[in-house]
Amino acid sequence: MKTESVFEKYAREYDILTNARAREKYHRREVAALMEQFHPKVVLDAGCATGLTSLLFARRGVKAVGLDRSRKMIAEARKKHGRSGLPLKFSYGHFEKLPRSMNGRFDLVVCLANAVAGLSTPANLRRGLAGFRRVLRPGGILVLQALNLASIKEELIFPVRATQQGRIGYLRFARRRGNRQELTVVRLDLSTRPLQFEVFAHETDSFEPRQLEAAMAQAGFSRLKRYGDLMLSGPFRKSSRDIVLVGQRPPS
């Protein structure tokens, strides 16, 4: 029986959970850095959640398609940004099953915030990366951001973030067990007396940096580069919390 993910359960409040309002200013700079580096005209935001990355690209005049495997997330993205008048749309779908109608449409594919973990298995990873290559135009770029679990001490429970909007608050904690991350979410309703709260646990598999890099090469990406952040400002190090991998679909 399939268990509900944190993305499905908290889709309506996902922007509170992730503090999207505070993240937007810095993420705008990350998107600007990608724009400056790659100059895309059409972007696929794979794992778009409620659509912040897609929106930031569209605000800069880029045609953006946000894709997510959560129908509830896509519904939220459409509700938030569907009437923006920007060159922006959102579609439900899976990375490993991208429709043929997308073939060769995009200059840039971004798969950020460890969304690649949703592929779960090495076989799906291969299919997903092959799909990303297929929907890119020759010479197009894939930017893949993933969690570097090796930077996190085994079995250590660490705080991720505490957020609040109005009378709703969230606490998130995580723990690494091998290549799995256990995420615990505590939702607080501060308007009630006594205080109401619920606890939700969500586990995801993560891929090692070398596994991702090897899979990108196997999928046919070339000129692979590693970075430590989305600003592409410095090299990836073992202590980096994230790894950002950049690869190109060969021009011919």
Backbone torsions as a table, in degrees:
resi	resn	phi	psi	omega
1	MET	NA	128.5	-178.2
2	LYS	-72.8	130.6	178.4
3	THR	-88.5	150.3	179.7
4	GLU	-70.6	137.0	178.9
5	SER	-88.8	164.2	177.3
6	VAL	-61.8	-29.2	-178.5
7	PHE	-71.5	-35.4	176.6
8	GLU	-74.8	-45.3	-173.4
9	LYS	-64.9	-38.5	-173.7
10	TYR	-116.0	26.7	-178.2
11	ALA	-56.7	-42.4	-176.0
12	ARG	-67.4	-25.7	-179.7
13	GLU	-116.5	20.4	-175.3
14	TYR	-60.9	-36.4	-179.9
15	ASP	-68.8	-27.1	172.7
16	ILE	-73.6	-47.1	-178.8
17	LEU	-55.2	-41.3	-175.8
18	THR	-99.8	2.7	179.0
19	ASN	56.3	49.8	-175.3
20	ALA	-58.9	-35.3	-178.3
21	ARG	-61.2	-43.0	179.2
22	ALA	-75.6	-33.0	-178.2
23	ARG	-72.2	-24.5	-171.0
24	GLU	-59.0	-41.7	-177.0
25	LYS	-60.2	-46.8	-179.1
26	TYR	-72.6	-38.1	-178.9
27	HIS	-66.3	-30.0	175.0
28	ARG	-59.7	-38.0	177.9
29	ARG	-68.6	-37.5	177.3
30	GLU	-63.5	-45.0	178.6
31	VAL	-63.3	-40.2	177.8
32	ALA	-61.0	-39.2	178.7
33	ALA	-65.0	-39.7	177.5
34	LEU	-67.4	-38.1	177.1
35	MET	-62.0	-46.3	-177.8
36	GLU	-63.7	-35.9	-177.2
37	GLN	-77.2	-40.2	-168.0
38	PHE	-116.8	-15.4	175.3
39	HIS	51.5	52.0	-178.0
40	PRO	-75.5	153.4	172.0
41	LYS	-108.4	-26.8	179.1
42	VAL	-136.9	127.5	-174.0
43	VAL	-125.8	138.2	168.5
44	LEU	-103.7	120.2	176.7
45	ASP	-99.0	95.4	-174.8
46	ALA	-86.7	114.1	-173.5
47	GLY	90.3	51.0	-168.9
48	CYS	-76.9	-15.3	-176.0
49	ALA	53.4	-126.8	-177.4
50	THR	-88.1	8.4	165.2
51	GLY	97.6	12.7	-176.4
52	LEU	-61.5	-48.2	-178.5
53	THR	-62.9	-45.0	177.7
54	SER	-57.4	-44.2	-179.4
55	LEU	-60.9	-43.6	-177.1
56	LEU	-66.2	-36.6	174.3
57	PHE	-66.2	-45.6	-177.4
58	ALA	-62.4	-35.8	177.7
59	ARG	-62.6	-22.2	178.6
60	ARG	-96.0	14.2	175.3
61	GLY	86.3	7.4	179.5
62	VAL	-88.4	135.5	172.8
63	LYS	-71.0	122.4	-174.2
64	ALA	-123.6	134.4	173.4
65	VAL	-117.2	118.9	175.9
66	GLY	-95.3	130.5	-177.8
67	LEU	-125.2	136.1	177.4
68	ASP	-149.1	149.3	179.2
69	ARG	-85.0	-2.2	176.5
70	SER	-101.5	115.4	178.6
71	ARG	-62.3	-34.8	-179.8
72	LYS	-67.3	-37.8	176.6
73	MET	-64.1	-44.7	179.0
74	ILE	-61.4	-39.9	177.8
75	ALA	-61.5	-41.1	178.3
76	GLU	-67.0	-42.2	179.3
77	ALA	-61.0	-43.6	179.3
78	ARG	-65.7	-38.4	179.5
79	LYS	-65.8	-38.5	-177.4
80	LYS	-77.2	-39.4	-168.3
81	HIS	-126.0	0.5	-173.6
82	GLY	-65.9	-21.7	-179.9
83	ARG	-112.4	26.2	-177.1
84	SER	-74.0	-19.3	-175.9
85	GLY	78.0	5.5	-179.6
86	LEU	-90.5	162.6	177.6
87	PRO	-75.1	77.0	-166.3
88	LEU	-147.3	133.4	172.1
89	LYS	-148.2	162.5	-175.9
90	PHE	-128.6	139.6	-177.5
91	SER	-134.9	143.0	172.0
92	TYR	-82.4	137.8	176.8
93	GLY	175.0	170.2	-179.6
94	HIS	-112.1	141.6	-177.6
95	PHE	-58.0	-38.8	-175.1
96	GLU	-80.8	0.2	-179.5
97	LYS	-135.3	43.7	-179.1
98	LEU	-64.8	136.1	-175.8
99	PRO	-67.9	149.1	179.1
100	ARG	-62.3	-24.2	179.7
101	SER	-64.7	-15.9	178.1
102	MET	-88.3	-7.5	-173.9
103	ASN	-52.9	127.1	174.1
104	GLY	65.0	21.7	-174.5
105	ARG	-91.5	-21.1	-165.9
106	PHE	-114.7	143.0	172.6
107	ASP	-84.0	-28.5	-174.1
108	LEU	-144.4	133.8	168.8
109	VAL	-116.3	126.0	174.4
110	VAL	-114.5	132.9	176.8
111	CYS	-130.5	96.9	-165.4
112	LEU	-111.7	172.9	172.3
113	ALA	55.5	37.6	177.7
114	ASN	63.5	23.5	177.5
115	ALA	-62.0	-23.7	179.3
116	VAL	-62.0	-22.6	178.6
117	ALA	-61.7	-22.5	178.5
118	GLY	-64.8	-14.9	177.1
119	LEU	-73.9	-22.8	167.2
120	SER	69.6	-47.2	-173.4
121	THR	-121.2	155.6	176.7
122	PRO	-57.2	-36.7	179.3
123	ALA	-63.9	-44.8	178.1
124	ASN	-67.2	-35.1	176.4
125	LEU	-58.9	-45.8	179.0
126	ARG	-61.8	-43.3	-180.0
127	ARG	-65.4	-42.7	-179.2
128	GLY	-63.2	-44.9	-179.5
129	LEU	-68.4	-36.9	175.4
130	ALA	-62.4	-37.1	177.6
131	GLY	-66.8	-40.7	178.0
132	PHE	-61.4	-42.2	178.7
133	ARG	-63.6	-39.6	-176.8
134	ARG	-65.7	-37.1	-176.7
135	VAL	-84.2	-10.1	175.4
136	LEU	-80.0	148.0	169.6
137	ARG	-73.4	155.6	174.0
138	PRO	-53.2	129.6	-175.3
139	GLY	89.0	-5.0	-179.5
140	GLY	-69.9	162.9	-171.3
141	ILE	-118.0	137.9	169.4
142	LEU	-107.6	129.4	173.0
143	VAL	-116.8	117.3	-174.5
144	LEU	-118.8	119.5	178.6
145	GLN	-111.2	124.7	-177.5
146	ALA	-135.7	156.0	176.6
147	LEU	-72.5	133.1	175.3
148	ASN	-94.3	90.0	-175.8
149	LEU	-61.4	-26.3	-178.9
150	ALA	-63.4	-19.1	178.6
151	SER	-80.2	-7.2	-177.0
152	ILE	-108.5	129.5	-178.3
153	LYS	-64.5	134.7	-179.9
154	GLU	-57.0	133.1	175.0
155	GLU	70.0	-0.4	178.6
156	LEU	-75.5	126.3	173.5
157	ILE	-87.8	121.7	-176.0
158	PHE	-131.5	147.3	178.2
159	PRO	-73.3	138.6	177.3
160	VAL	-96.8	-54.6	-178.0
161	ARG	-168.2	148.4	170.0
162	ALA	-119.0	129.0	-176.9
163	THR	-135.4	156.7	178.8
164	GLN	-152.5	139.5	170.9
165	GLN	-140.4	119.7	-174.4
166	GLY	62.9	-126.8	-177.6
167	ARG	-102.9	10.7	177.9
168	ILE	-106.5	128.2	178.7
169	GLY	-128.1	154.0	178.1
170	TYR	-132.3	141.8	169.6
171	LEU	-122.2	138.7	177.4
172	ARG	-128.6	135.0	176.0
173	PHE	-128.9	152.8	-179.9
174	ALA	-140.0	157.8	176.0
175	ARG	-145.6	138.6	177.9
176	ARG	-96.8	133.2	171.8
177	ARG	-131.8	98.6	-175.8
178	GLY	63.5	-124.5	177.5
179	ASN	-96.6	18.6	177.7
180	ARG	-113.7	143.6	173.5
181	GLN	-115.5	126.3	176.2
182	GLU	-99.0	119.2	-180.0
183	LEU	-108.8	127.2	176.6
184	THR	-112.1	126.4	179.7
185	VAL	-113.4	129.0	174.6
186	VAL	-114.1	119.2	177.4
187	ARG	-102.0	130.3	-177.7
188	LEU	-116.8	132.4	171.6
189	ASP	-105.9	101.6	-172.5
190	LEU	-80.3	-2.8	-179.4
191	SER	-86.6	-8.6	-174.1
192	THR	-100.6	153.0	173.3
193	ARG	-134.7	117.1	1.0
194	PRO	-69.8	165.8	-178.1
195	LEU	-57.5	131.3	177.7
196	GLN	-100.4	135.9	176.5
197	PHE	-149.0	159.0	174.2
198	GLU	-137.9	153.0	-178.2
199	VAL	-120.8	133.4	-179.0
200	PHE	-133.5	133.3	-179.4
201	ALA	-112.5	139.4	-178.2
202	HIS	-140.4	130.9	-179.6
203	GLU	-115.9	140.3	175.8
204	THR	-135.2	147.9	169.8
205	ASP	-84.5	148.8	174.7
206	SER	-127.0	153.1	179.1
207	PHE	-98.6	142.5	176.9
208	GLU	-71.1	149.9	179.6
209	PRO	-52.3	-44.2	-178.4
210	ARG	-67.8	-30.6	177.1
211	GLN	-67.5	-42.1	178.4
212	LEU	-65.4	-44.0	-178.4
213	GLU	-64.0	-42.9	178.8
214	ALA	-63.9	-40.3	-179.8
215	ALA	-67.6	-36.1	177.0
216	MET	-64.4	-43.5	178.4
217	ALA	-62.8	-41.2	179.5
218	GLN	-65.1	-32.5	179.5
219	ALA	-76.0	-6.9	176.3
220	GLY	102.9	12.1	176.0
221	PHE	-82.3	143.6	-179.2
222	SER	-123.0	176.4	179.0
223	ARG	50.8	46.7	-177.8
224	LEU	-69.8	136.4	177.2
225	LYS	-134.7	147.2	177.7
226	ARG	-110.6	136.8	175.1
227	TYR	-132.0	163.7	179.8
228	GLY	-95.6	-8.0	-180.0
229	ASP	-159.3	170.0	-176.6
230	LEU	-76.0	-12.4	174.0
231	MET	-73.7	-10.4	-178.1
232	LEU	56.1	37.3	-172.9
233	SER	-96.8	-12.8	-178.2
234	GLY	-157.1	160.1	-177.9
235	PRO	-71.4	155.4	173.9
236	PHE	-69.3	136.0	176.0
237	ARG	-124.2	160.6	179.8
238	LYS	-58.6	-28.4	-179.0
239	SER	-86.3	-5.8	-179.5
240	SER	-64.4	133.6	179.7
241	ARG	-67.7	-35.7	178.2
242	ASP	-118.1	156.6	165.6
243	ILE	-117.7	135.5	175.3
244	VAL	-116.1	116.7	180.0
245	LEU	-106.1	131.9	179.2
246	VAL	-120.2	127.8	178.1
247	GLY	-138.8	157.3	-177.1
248	GLN	-117.1	137.8	165.2
249	ARG	-73.5	123.4	-176.7
250	PRO	-52.0	142.0	-177.0
251	PRO	-59.1	-25.4	179.9
252	SER	-146.6	NA	NA
